[in-house]
Amino acid sequence: MTIASIRRGYQVIKTVLHYGLDELLPSKKTPWYFSLLRHSFFWLRNQHKDKPSAQRLKLAMQELGPVYIKLGQMLSTRRDLLNDEWAEELAMLQDRVPPFDSALAREAIEAELKAPIESLFDNFDETPLASASISQVHTANLKENGAEVVLKVLRPNVEAQVQADLQLMCQAASFLERLLGEGNRLRPAEVIEDYRTTILGELNLNLEALNAIKLRNNFLDSDALYVPYVYEDYCYSRLMVMERVYGIPVSDVEALRAQGTNLKLLAERGVELFFTQVFRDNFFHADMHPGNIFISREHPDNPFYIGMDCGIMGTLNDVDKRYLAENFLAFFNRDYQRIAQLYIESGWVSENTDVLAFEQAVKVVCEPMFNKPLDEISFGHVLLELFRTARQFDIVVQPQLVLLEKTLLYIEGLGRQLYPQLDLWSTAKPFLEQWMSEQVGPKAIFDKVKMKSPYWAEKLPEFPELIYDNLKVGRKLLGTQQQMLDKYLKFQHKAHKSNYFLITSAVLLICGTLLLNQDATLWPSYICLTAGIVLWFTGWRSRPKNRKF
Ligand SMILES: Nc1ncnc2c1ncn2[C@@H]1O[C@H](COP(=O)(O)OP(=O)(O)OP(=O)(O)O)[C@@H](O)[C@H]1O
């Protein structure tokens, strides 16, 4: 443990006690040193008694800085773990972070470029355009073509701060896990591991640049999404340069209304975008929050989204995708048995699950949704409730599905904020049905054969040789098997012969002994005993010795 992490640990403990968060732990189970710690800082303890616990947690996270703010934001999407009050409070966490010194930004940018900013850019603005938890954004013009660009640079020392915070979080999580015991719904170690992957991904701007390029290419011809152009030659692990875009923040519905944006079309395009990213491209933006989505200013009657910050992207494997699509379709056909089967077939819940009990639980979750008008049914909540139910049946938590559920909830919330009457089902159903028919219909088989054909064409010339080799091996194998069979038959034959002699000898010996005890003449008994002994020797000598075939 470094001095920095000890200092940070002290700061965290101070904040936890200051906001009275220690009271949330089960007091009976806490070890003695924890009580000692509580009492040593008694003057600090819970100065915010009057506030509800969810609010106190939010304030503590806000005070602890960007890494905790981001953790809080992520937790707010885990409604399978937190109750609604806590989730809603944490969702209000904003990472409005004061900008860092622009001299430091300049230093960091030049260290990555290995050249002075002025040699590559004009009009570099020392005042940042935006300052977020992980990075700061400055505007400039590219010298080579005059294009307006933004330079996104990581905060100085952010990697070390994140690592120190993560280390502490991991230790606290395993402590909590032990304290709360097995079977607790809140699984701190799992949550922190999930968060760790997310935040470490955001610390590499090279990765973000690659994600942005891929997403841009996927939507090059789209009228629904625009992703700014990335200047790959100017991207490094701590610096990313991309086209500057102008738009209205998606949360500013008033401004969108004022310019006459077609909000119905915009909301429908949001849903369409989600399904296209998940099912067509298998690559979806998983860090959807208002700061990352803007709406075009031009052509308000034909609006499109502008997507930024591709630090966190999600993918699903083909199996998950297929089961997910079938899940949605089964839900809208009210086929609860199919939903339960799908969860088991996909391996999301254990094979040993009681299908009938699970089906009943699924029905309890889904049926009330149908009492609502179709435009109020939330896909995200259905998925969320299904995962919550599956938890009671020991669901294997799939991080990629949690990301998807979070994104879907966001997209729906956004869609309904833009256009409250949005009917998600009629927007999504044709898309899902077409996708399913492409996956399982004759066209899908034809496409798969077509996809494999270059591989088969390449292997075709090797076929005669492969067939010849296989026949040769087969003949050898058959020969070996025949030999083994012969040996086995010989063994069986010998064993039968020996058993026959031994059993007959036993009968003769028993008869000889019985006759010996009779008062009659002795010679028949002698004959039986002698024959018995001779046969016993013969049987013993003829027994098979080698059991290996
Ligand atoms: N290409 C761009 N054109 C115009 N503004 C941009 C561009 N890229 C980023 N910004 C501005 O900078 C802000 C922060 O950018 P970004 O979200 O990429 O940073 P971040 O550190 O990853 O933030 P966070 O992860 O906390 O959302 C955006 O909300 C937007 O206002």
Ligand as a Chemical Component Dictionary entry (heavy atoms), coordinates in Angstrom:
data_LIG
# 
_chem_comp.id                   LIG 
_chem_comp.type                 NON-POLYMER 
_chem_comp.pdbx_formal_charge   0 
_chem_comp.three_letter_code    LIG 
# 
loop_
_chem_comp_atom.comp_id 
_chem_comp_atom.atom_id 
_chem_comp_atom.alt_atom_id 
_chem_comp_atom.type_symbol 
_chem_comp_atom.charge 
_chem_comp_atom.model_Cartn_x 
_chem_comp_atom.model_Cartn_y 
_chem_comp_atom.model_Cartn_z 
_chem_comp_atom.pdbx_ordinal 
LIG N1  N1  N 0 -16.340 16.626 -31.134 1  
LIG C1  C1  C 0 -16.845 17.499 -30.257 2  
LIG N2  N2  N 0 -17.397 18.670 -30.674 3  
LIG C2  C2  C 0 -17.917 19.540 -29.790 4  
LIG N3  N3  N 0 -17.932 19.353 -28.463 5  
LIG C3  C3  C 0 -17.409 18.222 -27.966 6  
LIG C4  C4  C 0 -16.830 17.236 -28.825 7  
LIG N4  N4  N 0 -16.383 16.227 -28.068 8  
LIG C5  C5  C 0 -16.666 16.548 -26.793 9  
LIG N5  N5  N 0 -17.276 17.735 -26.717 10 
LIG C6  C6  C 0 -17.734 18.409 -25.484 11 
LIG O1  O1  O 0 -16.952 17.979 -24.395 12 
LIG C7  C7  C 0 -17.774 17.358 -23.396 13 
LIG C8  C8  C 0 -17.005 16.229 -22.721 14 
LIG O2  O2  O 0 -16.621 15.283 -23.705 15 
LIG P1  P1  P 0 -16.642 13.717 -23.412 16 
LIG O3  O3  O 0 -18.006 13.336 -22.970 17 
LIG O4  O4  O 0 -16.116 13.038 -24.601 18 
LIG O5  O5  O 0 -15.620 13.659 -22.194 19 
LIG P2  P2  P 0 -15.487 12.597 -21.007 20 
LIG O6  O6  O 0 -14.324 12.963 -20.152 21 
LIG O7  O7  O 0 -15.452 11.254 -21.591 22 
LIG O8  O8  O 0 -16.809 12.838 -20.185 23 
LIG P3  P3  P 0 -17.719 11.809 -19.430 24 
LIG O9  O9  O 0 -17.146 10.442 -19.591 25 
LIG O10 O10 O 0 -17.741 12.279 -18.030 26 
LIG O11 O11 O 0 -19.020 11.958 -20.140 27 
LIG C9  C9  C 0 -19.036 16.921 -24.143 28 
LIG O12 O12 O 0 -20.145 16.858 -23.296 29 
LIG C10 C10 C 0 -19.181 18.026 -25.184 30 
LIG O13 O13 O 0 -19.816 19.154 -24.613 31 
# 
loop_
_chem_comp_bond.comp_id 
_chem_comp_bond.atom_id_1 
_chem_comp_bond.atom_id_2 
_chem_comp_bond.value_order 
_chem_comp_bond.pdbx_ordinal 
LIG N1  C1  SING 1  
LIG C1  N2  SING 2  
LIG C1  C4  DOUB 3  
LIG N2  C2  DOUB 4  
LIG C2  N3  SING 5  
LIG N3  C3  DOUB 6  
LIG C3  C4  SING 7  
LIG C3  N5  SING 8  
LIG C4  N4  SING 9  
LIG N4  C5  DOUB 10 
LIG C5  N5  SING 11 
LIG N5  C6  SING 12 
LIG C6  O1  SING 13 
LIG C6  C10 SING 14 
LIG O1  C7  SING 15 
LIG C7  C8  SING 16 
LIG C7  C9  SING 17 
LIG C8  O2  SING 18 
LIG O2  P1  SING 19 
LIG P1  O3  DOUB 20 
LIG P1  O4  SING 21 
LIG P1  O5  SING 22 
LIG O5  P2  SING 23 
LIG P2  O6  DOUB 24 
LIG P2  O7  SING 25 
LIG P2  O8  SING 26 
LIG O8  P3  SING 27 
LIG P3  O9  DOUB 28 
LIG P3  O10 SING 29 
LIG P3  O11 SING 30 
LIG C9  O12 SING 31 
LIG C9  C10 SING 32 
LIG C10 O13 SING 33 
# 
